[in-house]
C-alpha cells in the first residue's frame, strides 16, 4: 500500500493543501466524488487521460487509511 500512497501528494501551495494525485491539480476528493457519483474507473481514465489506474487505487487507499487506524503519510 505504501507504493500507492506515494502517488498522493500534499503541497500547501497547491489546491489549498488538499491531497492531490502525483502533484497534479486533481484532488483525491475529485476522484472519490466521481466514484461515489457512479463513474467507473474506466470512465474516469477516459475523461482524464493523464490519470493511471493506480491513481484511482491510491485515492481509495488514501481514503481507507484516513478513516482507519492507519497513519497516513503522503509523499
N, C-alpha and C positions, 0 to 999 in steps of 0.2 A: 504494500500500500504506500510506502514512503516514496516509491518511484512516481506513483500517481500524484501524490501530494506535492511533489516538486514542480508540477505543472502549474500550481496555484501560486500567484504572486500577490504581495500586498505592498503597495507603494503609496505613501501619504500624499504624494503629488499627482496621483492618478485615480480617477473615479472616486474621489473623496476617501481614499484609503480602504475602499472595499476590496475584497478578494477578487482577482481577475484571472483570466486564463493566459498563461505564458507571457505576461507583460503587455498583452493587447488590451484594448478598451472594450472587452466584452467581459462582463462580470459573471461570477459563479451564479449569482442570483438570476441573471438573464437566462442562463441555460436551465436552471431549475424551474423557473417560471414557464419556459416553453414546454418542458417535460410535463409539468403539472397541468398545463393547458391542453395536453393531449398530443403534442407533437412527438413524433417518433425520432429516434436518434438519426435515422436516415434522412428525415425531413430537415432536421437541424443542420446536418452536414451538407445537405444540398443548398440550403439557404445561406449558409456561412461556410463557404468552401475552404477558408483558411483554418477552420477547426478540424481536429482529428478525433477519431473515435475515443482515444484515451483522454481527450479533454472533457468529454461528456462523463466518462467514468470517474475522472478526477473530481469533477463537480459533485457527483453523487458521493464519492468517498469523503470529500471535504465536509459535506453536509452531515453525513453519518457520524464522522468523527466530532463534529462541532456539537452535536446533541448527545453524544455518548460520553462515556467516562474517559475517552482517549484524549490526550493533549494534542492539539493541532499546532504545528509549526510550519508556516508557509515559507517557501524559499524566497 
